[in-house]
Amino acid sequence: MRIGNDAWRQTQLDIYGELMDAVYLANKYGEAISQRGWRHVSSMIDYVCVNWNQPDAGIWEMRGEPEHFLHSRLMCWVALDRALRLGMKRSLPMPYDRWDRVRSEIRDDIWQNFWNDELGHFTATRGGKYLDASMLLMPLVRFVSSTDPEWIATLDAIKTHLVSDGLVRRYNISETPADALTGGEGAFAACSFWYVECLPRAGRVHEAHFEFEKLLSYANPLGLYAEEFTSHGNALGNMPQALTHLALISAAFFLNRKLSGEVTLWQP
């Protein structure tokens, strides 16, 4: 979309983690990556090694000045982590020491600069104070243990400040100067399903089941979801929204396995 959307001219560093995670999973469950494909991956990871610590517009395509967003850092870590795992699994050529060093640098940066001692939880931006629902991906991409006390504190803070009747806002607009948009917005559907998946991973299975059933009632007659919900569960924004349905599937898959007793919590 080129009209009314600035994403085409923004820097969004999270995309490399999204892509690398997809490559890793495709290699794991589909065909092995080719040598040519690996060369493209290596070139991309080398770019991440150089640029991971740059400010960007973030996953939500902020219209204000570029910032250092936790989610962008997180997905740069994912890019390095999945590339290293894939390279080791397939004995592919790579500068292992360099990639491993950068992965550790990103991890340390997140823990040192995005954790707020005063508030007792992670924050959306480096040295910031506000929360962002994209932080719910931290345990889902295996960066942090789902039961780590620091993560549980962050999950509880998100519940207190961003969750209302099971519906999750991306962030509080009044606290987010980089938003630079006027007007309000609804709860974000994908974030609501990310929240549902985080709950059973943190041992809150019954709460997750309750919230998931509630979200299912907000689908349209065809079982489809839009980008956002009103406070009453009505659809807002792009319809249907692929990201919402991906988050729904992931949450449903994990919650079903927990409810059926098929899985124990795996921690990184």
C-alpha positions in Angstrom: 0.0 0.0 0.0 1.6 3.3 -1.1 -1.2 5.8 -0.3 -1.6 6.9 3.3 1.3 4.6 4.4 4.9 5.6 4.9 6.3 2.1 5.3 7.8 2.1 1.8 10.4 4.7 2.7 11.0 3.6 6.3 13.8 1.5 7.8 12.3 -1.5 9.7 15.1 -3.7 11.0 12.7 -6.3 12.4 12.0 -7.7 8.9 15.4 -9.6 8.9 14.4 -11.6 11.9 11.0 -12.4 10.4 12.5 -13.6 7.2 15.3 -15.6 8.8 12.9 -17.3 11.2 10.8 -18.3 8.1 13.9 -19.6 6.3 14.9 -21.6 9.4 11.5 -23.2 9.7 11.2 -23.9 6.0 14.6 -25.7 6.2 13.5 -27.6 9.3 10.1 -28.8 7.9 10.6 -28.6 4.2 13.5 -28.8 1.8 17.1 -28.1 2.8 18.4 -24.7 1.9 20.5 -24.5 -1.3 24.1 -23.2 -1.4 22.8 -20.2 -3.4 20.1 -19.6 -0.8 22.6 -19.7 1.9 24.8 -17.1 0.2 21.8 -14.8 0.2 21.2 -15.5 3.9 24.9 -14.9 4.7 24.8 -11.5 2.9 21.6 -10.5 4.9 23.1 -11.6 8.2 26.3 -9.6 7.5 24.1 -6.6 6.9 22.3 -7.2 10.3 25.7 -7.4 12.0 26.6 -3.9 10.8 23.2 -2.2 11.3 21.4 -3.9 14.2 22.2 -1.0 16.6 20.6 1.7 14.3 17.3 3.4 15.1 14.4 2.6 12.9 10.6 3.0 12.5 9.8 -0.3 14.2 7.2 -2.9 13.6 4.4 -0.3 14.0 5.9 2.0 11.3 6.1 5.0 13.6 5.8 8.4 11.9 8.0 10.3 14.3 11.8 10.3 14.5 13.5 6.8 14.3 14.1 5.2 17.7 15.8 2.2 19.2 12.9 -0.2 19.6 13.1 -3.4 21.7 11.2 -5.4 19.0 13.6 -4.4 16.3 16.5 -5.5 18.5 14.7 -8.7 19.4 14.2 -9.6 15.7 17.8 -8.8 14.8 18.8 -11.3 17.6 16.4 -13.8 16.0 18.1 -13.3 12.6 21.5 -14.1 14.1 20.2 -16.9 16.3 18.4 -18.8 13.5 21.2 -18.3 11.0 23.7 -19.8 13.5 21.4 -22.7 14.3 20.8 -23.4 10.6 24.5 -23.1 9.7 25.5 -25.5 12.4 22.7 -28.0 11.6 23.7 -28.1 7.9 27.5 -27.6 8.3 27.2 -24.5 6.1 30.1 -22.1 5.8 29.8 -19.0 8.0 31.9 -16.6 10.1 30.6 -18.3 13.3 32.7 -16.4 15.8 31.6 -13.0 14.4 27.9 -13.9 14.2 27.9 -15.5 17.7 29.6 -12.4 19.1 27.0 -10.0 17.5 24.2 -12.2 18.8 25.6 -11.9 22.3 26.0 -8.2 21.9 22.4 -7.8 20.9 21.3 -10.0 23.8 23.3 -7.9 26.3 22.0 -4.7 24.8 18.4 -5.7 25.3 19.0 -6.8 28.9 21.1 -3.7 29.8 19.3 -0.9 27.9 15.6 -2.0 27.6 15.1 -3.2 31.2 13.9 -0.4 33.5 15.0 -1.0 37.1 12.7 1.7 38.4 9.6 0.2 36.7 10.6 -3.4 37.1 9.9 -4.5 33.6 11.1 -4.2 30.0 10.2 -1.2 28.0 9.5 -0.6 24.3 12.4 1.7 23.6 16.0 2.0 24.9 16.0 3.9 28.2 12.2 4.5 27.8 9.3 3.9 30.1 6.3 2.9 27.9 5.1 -0.5 27.1 4.5 -2.1 23.6 2.6 -5.3 22.9 5.2 -6.4 20.4 7.2 -7.2 23.6 4.9 -10.3 23.9 7.1 -11.9 21.3 10.1 -12.1 23.6 9.2 -15.6 24.9 7.5 -16.7 21.7 10.8 -16.3 19.7 12.7 -18.1 22.5 14.7 -15.0 23.6 13.6 -15.3 27.2 12.2 -18.1 29.3 8.4 -17.9 29.6 8.6 -18.2 33.3 11.6 -15.9 33.9 10.7 -13.5 36.8 11.7 -10.5 34.7 9.5 -11.7 31.9 6.6 -12.4 34.2 6.9 -8.9 35.6 6.7 -7.5 32.0 3.7 -9.7 31.2 1.9 -8.5 34.3 2.7 -4.9 33.4 1.3 -5.4 29.9 -1.8 -6.9 31.4 -2.2 -3.9 33.7 -1.6 -1.1 31.2 -2.5 -2.5 27.7 -5.1 -5.2 28.3 -8.8 -4.5 28.7 -11.3 -7.4 28.8 -8.8 -9.6 27.0 -8.2 -7.1 24.2 -4.7 -5.8 23.8 -3.7 -2.3 22.6 -0.4 -2.0 20.8 0.6 0.8 23.1 -0.9 3.8 24.9 -0.9 6.6 22.3 -0.6 9.3 24.9 2.7 7.8 26.1 4.2 7.2 22.6 5.5 10.4 21.0 6.9 8.6 18.0 3.3 7.6 17.0 2.8 11.1 15.5 -0.8 10.2 14.5 -4.0 11.9 15.6 -7.1 10.2 16.9 -7.5 6.9 18.7 -7.4 3.3 17.7 -8.8 -0.1 18.7 -7.2 -3.1 20.3 -4.8 -4.9 18.0 -6.1 -8.4 17.2 -2.7 -10.1 16.6 -1.4 -8.7 19.9 -4.5 -10.2 21.7 -3.6 -13.6 20.3 0.1 -13.2 21.2 -1.1 -12.4 24.8 -3.2 -15.6 24.8 -0.2 -17.7 23.8 2.0 -16.1 26.4 -0.4 -17.1 29.2 -0.1 -20.9 29.0 3.6 -20.7 28.5 3.7 -18.8 31.8 1.6 -21.5 33.4 -1.7 -19.6 33.2 -3.6 -22.2 31.2 -7.1 -21.6 32.4 -6.8 -17.8 32.0 -5.6 -18.4 28.5 -8.5 -20.7 27.7 -11.0 -18.2 28.9 -9.5 -15.3 26.9 -9.1 -17.4 23.8 -12.8 -18.5 23.8 -13.7 -14.8 24.2 -11.6 -13.8 21.2 -13.2 -16.6 19.1 -16.5 -14.9 19.6 -15.3 -11.8 17.8 -14.8 -13.5 14.4 -17.2 -12.7 11.6 -19.6 -15.4 10.3 -16.8 -16.7 8.0 -14.4 -17.1 10.9 -12.3 -14.2 9.7 -10.7 -11.3 11.7 -9.8 -7.8 10.9 -6.7 -5.9 12.1 -8.3 -4.3 15.2 -11.2 -4.6 17.6 -13.4 -1.9 19.2 -13.9 -2.2 22.9 -17.1 -4.2 22.1 -15.2 -6.6 19.8 -16.4 -5.1 16.5 -13.9 -5.2 13.5 -11.7 -2.3 12.6 -9.0 -1.8 10.0 -7.8 -4.1 7.2 -10.0 -7.1 6.7 -9.1 -10.0 6.7 -5.7 -9.5 8.3 -3.1 -12.3 7.8 -1.1 -11.4 10.9 -4.1 -11.8 13.1 -4.8 -15.3 11.7 -1.2 -16.4 12.0 -1.2 -15.3 15.7 -4.6 -17.1 16.2 -3.2 -20.4 14.7 -0.1 -20.3 16.9 -2.0 -19.5 20.0 -4.6 -22.2 19.3 -1.9 -24.8 18.5 0.0 -24.3 21.7 -3.1 -23.9 24.0 -4.6 -27.1 22.6 -1.5 -29.1 23.3 -1.3 -27.7 26.9 -5.0 -28.5 27.5 -4.6 -32.0 26.2 -1.5 -32.6 28.2 0.6 -33.3 25.1 3.4 -30.9 25.9 5.5 -29.6 28.7 6.9 -26.1 28.6 10.1 -26.0 26.6 12.5 -23.3 27.7 15.5 -22.0 25.8 
